[in-house]
Amino acid sequence: MGTESPTDLACAEMLRMWPTVADHRVATADRILTAARPLLGDAPDIAEPAAAPRYALLHHMLLTLQAAAKDERSDLVKAAGRLLDEAGTVPADRIRTVTAADCSSFSMTGMSDPVHVVPPSATATDQAGFDLAGALKAVRAAGFGPLIERATGVIIDLGARAEYASPVSFTLSFLPATMGIEWSSDPVEVGESMVHEAAHTWLNECFDAQGINVPAGPLIYSPWKDADRPPKGIIHAAFAFSTVVRYLSAAGESRDVADRHVRRISAEKRIIDRHRASVESAIAMMPDGDTRNMVLSQLDIALSVE
């Protein structure tokens, strides 16, 4: 093990899934391009489609193209074509940030709110309201840079967090490598939102890559939502908040952490520990294998954090 910290070891456990996720991304990108070609003509192949920024833009292109077909809008066909061009040329390590106001909003079946889809960069200002460089510095200092680099290609800026309110953030399973986040002036706090949502999108991709299906029931009480939720929702919450515990703990080793971060670590550990039996009952519905081992490892390491 050498001198690696628990965070390094846990991040390595998560990234052991990268070859499986990358192969799934390549296969999915090929299916997306096959679906796009009847509307966009001779769509070019994408070099390194598993790179998060390119993979994310391919999915935004696909949703734009689906909206174009549904509403018979030639302007959206053109926008999809430009997004496809950008997917092929965006640097493989560049996270694109777009404000929610600059995004297109599409209604989707089963979604109560419109879905934010990024436009071609020529029609939007790629300028986040938050300090992305500072947040990435905090994330990398805590040992989570490799996760963010592989899991995040697009960040939708939802605006500043309301004072004294918990930040809003989200990911959507059909928009992998994309997250929406509210932000504050604290780069460690912004990094927390990024790590939290990266954990969600990473777990979704692991499920998809390995064809994992979890039964919809029985419902299990979620202390994070204070409501009964399907087992998959419990697994996601436990995985994401375990990752947050490790991130905040590691951030504390690299800088002076505000009292609120210390309180968050203690509070999340208490929740995980108190409800571990029900969390593990949900995880038990997953098949044996690498993804299940990754989730269990995350729980164990989070609870070992001092």
C-alpha positions in Angstrom: 0.0 0.0 0.0 2.9 2.3 0.5 2.2 5.8 1.8 -1.1 6.3 0.0 -3.9 7.9 2.1 -7.4 6.3 2.5 -8.7 8.8 0.0 -6.1 7.8 -2.6 -7.0 4.1 -2.1 -10.7 4.7 -2.3 -10.4 6.9 -5.4 -8.3 4.1 -7.0 -11.1 1.6 -6.1 -13.6 3.8 -8.0 -11.3 4.2 -10.9 -10.7 0.5 -11.3 -14.1 0.6 -13.1 -12.6 3.0 -15.7 -11.8 0.4 -18.4 -15.3 -1.0 -18.2 -16.9 2.5 -18.2 -14.6 3.6 -21.1 -15.5 0.6 -23.2 -19.2 1.2 -22.6 -18.8 4.9 -23.6 -17.2 3.9 -26.9 -20.0 1.5 -27.7 -22.6 4.0 -26.7 -21.0 6.8 -28.8 -21.1 4.5 -31.8 -24.8 3.9 -31.3 -25.4 7.7 -30.9 -23.6 8.5 -34.1 -25.5 5.7 -36.0 -28.7 7.2 -34.8 -27.6 10.8 -35.7 -26.5 10.1 -39.3 -29.9 9.8 -40.9 -30.6 13.5 -39.8 -27.1 14.9 -39.9 -25.7 13.2 -42.9 -22.2 11.9 -42.8 -21.5 12.5 -39.2 -17.8 12.1 -38.5 -16.4 9.6 -36.1 -15.3 11.0 -32.8 -11.7 10.5 -31.6 -11.5 9.4 -27.9 -15.3 9.4 -27.4 -14.8 8.1 -23.9 -13.3 11.5 -22.8 -15.9 13.1 -20.5 -16.3 16.4 -22.4 -16.8 14.6 -25.7 -19.1 12.0 -24.3 -21.2 14.7 -22.5 -21.6 16.8 -25.7 -22.6 13.7 -27.7 -25.5 13.2 -25.3 -26.5 16.9 -25.5 -26.4 16.7 -29.3 -28.6 13.6 -29.2 -31.3 15.3 -27.0 -31.2 18.4 -29.3 -31.6 16.1 -32.3 -34.5 14.3 -30.7 -36.2 17.7 -29.9 -35.6 18.7 -33.5 -37.3 15.6 -34.9 -40.2 15.9 -32.4 -41.0 19.5 -33.2 -39.8 19.6 -36.8 -37.3 22.4 -36.1 -34.5 22.9 -38.6 -32.7 25.3 -36.3 -32.3 22.5 -33.8 -30.9 20.2 -36.5 -28.3 22.8 -37.2 -27.6 23.3 -33.5 -27.2 19.5 -33.1 -24.7 19.5 -36.1 -22.6 22.2 -34.4 -22.7 20.3 -31.1 -21.5 17.2 -32.9 -18.6 19.2 -34.5 -17.7 20.5 -31.0 -17.8 17.0 -29.6 -15.1 16.0 -32.0 -12.9 19.0 -31.4 -13.3 19.9 -27.7 -10.1 19.2 -25.7 -10.4 15.9 -24.0 -9.6 17.5 -20.6 -11.7 20.7 -20.9 -14.9 20.9 -18.7 -17.4 23.1 -20.4 -19.4 25.5 -18.1 -22.7 27.0 -19.3 -25.2 29.1 -17.3 -28.7 27.6 -17.0 -30.0 30.8 -18.7 -27.9 30.0 -21.8 -29.2 26.4 -22.1 -32.1 25.2 -24.1 -34.9 23.7 -22.1 -36.6 20.6 -23.4 -39.6 18.9 -21.9 -39.2 15.1 -21.5 -41.7 12.4 -20.7 -41.5 11.5 -17.0 -39.6 14.7 -16.1 -41.5 17.3 -14.0 -39.0 20.0 -14.9 -37.5 21.0 -18.3 -34.1 19.5 -19.0 -31.2 21.9 -19.5 -29.3 21.1 -22.7 -26.2 23.1 -23.7 -26.2 25.0 -27.0 -23.3 25.2 -29.4 -20.6 27.3 -27.8 -20.9 30.1 -30.4 -24.4 30.9 -29.0 -23.4 30.9 -25.3 -20.8 32.5 -23.1 -18.8 29.7 -21.5 -18.2 31.6 -18.3 -19.1 30.2 -14.9 -20.2 32.5 -12.2 -18.1 30.5 -9.7 -14.4 29.9 -9.4 -14.0 26.7 -11.3 -10.2 26.8 -11.1 -10.4 27.2 -7.3 -12.9 24.3 -7.0 -10.8 22.1 -9.2 -7.7 23.0 -7.1 -9.6 21.9 -3.9 -10.8 18.7 -5.5 -7.3 17.8 -6.7 -5.7 18.6 -3.4 -8.2 16.2 -1.8 -7.2 13.4 -4.3 -10.4 13.5 -6.3 -9.1 15.1 -9.5 -9.0 11.8 -11.5 -12.6 11.1 -10.7 -13.8 14.6 -11.8 -11.7 14.4 -14.9 -13.4 11.1 -16.0 -16.9 11.8 -14.7 -17.4 15.5 -15.7 -17.5 17.0 -19.1 -20.2 19.7 -18.7 -21.2 21.8 -15.7 -24.5 23.8 -15.8 -24.2 26.8 -13.6 -27.4 27.1 -11.6 -26.4 30.4 -10.0 -25.3 31.4 -6.5 -26.6 29.4 -3.5 -29.0 31.3 -1.3 -27.5 32.3 2.0 -28.0 29.7 4.7 -29.5 27.3 2.2 -28.1 23.9 1.1 -26.7 24.1 -2.4 -28.9 22.6 -5.2 -27.2 20.2 -7.6 -28.2 17.4 -9.9 -27.2 14.8 -12.4 -29.5 12.9 -14.8 -28.8 9.3 -15.8 -29.6 10.0 -19.5 -27.0 12.9 -19.5 -23.8 11.2 -18.3 -20.8 13.4 -17.5 -23.1 16.4 -17.0 -23.9 18.1 -13.7 -25.8 21.1 -12.6 -24.6 23.0 -9.4 -25.3 26.0 -7.4 -22.2 27.6 -6.0 -20.8 29.7 -3.1 -17.6 31.6 -2.6 -16.0 28.7 -0.8 -14.1 26.5 -3.4 -14.1 23.5 -1.0 -17.9 23.7 -0.8 -18.2 24.0 -4.6 -15.8 21.0 -4.9 -18.1 19.1 -2.5 -21.0 19.6 -4.9 -18.8 18.5 -7.8 -17.6 15.4 -6.0 -21.1 14.5 -4.9 -22.6 14.7 -8.4 -19.5 13.0 -9.9 -20.2 10.1 -7.6 -23.8 9.9 -8.8 -22.9 10.0 -12.5 -20.0 7.5 -12.0 -22.3 5.0 -10.3 -24.9 5.4 -13.0 -22.3 4.6 -15.6 -21.0 1.6 -13.7 -24.6 0.3 -13.5 -25.1 0.8 -17.2 -21.7 -0.6 -18.2 -22.3 -3.8 -16.2 -26.0 -4.1 -17.0 -27.0 -3.9 -13.3 -30.7 -3.8 -12.5 -31.9 -3.3 -9.0 -35.5 -4.3 -8.0 -37.8 -1.3 -7.6 -38.9 -2.6 -4.2 -39.4 -3.0 -1.4 -39.1 0.7 -0.5 -36.5 1.6 2.1 -36.5 4.6 4.4 -34.0 7.2 3.3 -32.6 9.5 6.1 -31.3 11.9 3.4 -34.8 12.4 1.9 -36.8 11.6 5.0 -39.0 9.4 2.8 -39.2 5.8 1.6 -37.3 5.3 -1.6 -36.5 2.5 -4.0 -33.3 0.5 -3.2 -31.4 2.1 -6.1 -32.0 5.5 -4.6 -30.7 4.3 -1.2 -27.5 2.9 -2.9 -26.9 6.2 -4.7 -27.4 8.3 -1.6 -25.1 6.2 0.5 -22.4 6.1 -2.2 -22.5 9.8 -2.9 -22.5 10.9 0.8 -19.8 8.4 1.6 -17.7 10.0 -1.1 -18.5 13.5 0.3 -17.2 12.3 3.8 -14.0 11.2 2.3 -13.6 14.4 0.2 -14.2 16.7 3.1 -11.9 14.7 5.4 -9.1 14.9 2.8 -9.7 18.6 2.1 -9.2 19.1 5.9 -5.7 17.5 5.6 -4.7 20.0 2.8 -6.1 23.3 4.3 -7.8 24.8 7.2 -11.4 23.5 7.1 -14.2 25.6 8.3 -16.2 24.3 11.3 -19.2 23.6 9.1 -17.2 21.1 7.0 -16.1 19.3 10.2 -19.8 19.2 11.3 -20.8 17.8 7.9 -18.3 15.0 8.3 -19.6 14.0 11.7 -23.3 14.4 10.7 -22.9 12.3 7.5 -21.0 9.6 9.3 -23.7 9.3 12.0 -26.4 9.0 9.4 -24.5 6.3 7.5 -23.6 4.4 10.6 -27.1 4.6 12.1 -28.8 3.4 8.9 -26.1 1.0 7.7 -28.3 -2.1 8.1 -31.0 -0.7 5.7 -28.3 0.6 3.3 -26.7 -2.8 3.2 -30.0 -4.4 2.6 -30.3 -2.3 -0.5 -26.8 -3.0 -1.6 -27.5 -6.8 -1.2 -30.0 -6.5 -4.1 -27.0 -5.7 -6.4 -25.3 -8.7 -8.0 -21.9 -9.6 -6.8 -19.1 -7.9 -8.7 -16.9 -4.9 -9.1 -19.6 -2.2 -8.7 -21.1 -3.7 -5.6 -17.6 -4.0 -4.1 -16.9 -0.4 -5.0 -20.0 0.8 -3.1 -19.2 -1.3 0.0 -15.6 -0.1 0.0 -16.8 3.5 -0.1 -19.0 2.9 3.0 -16.2 1.2 4.9 -13.6 3.9 4.2 -16.1 6.7 5.0 -16.9 5.2 8.4 -13.1 4.8 9.1 -12.5 8.6 8.6 -11.5 10.2 11.9 
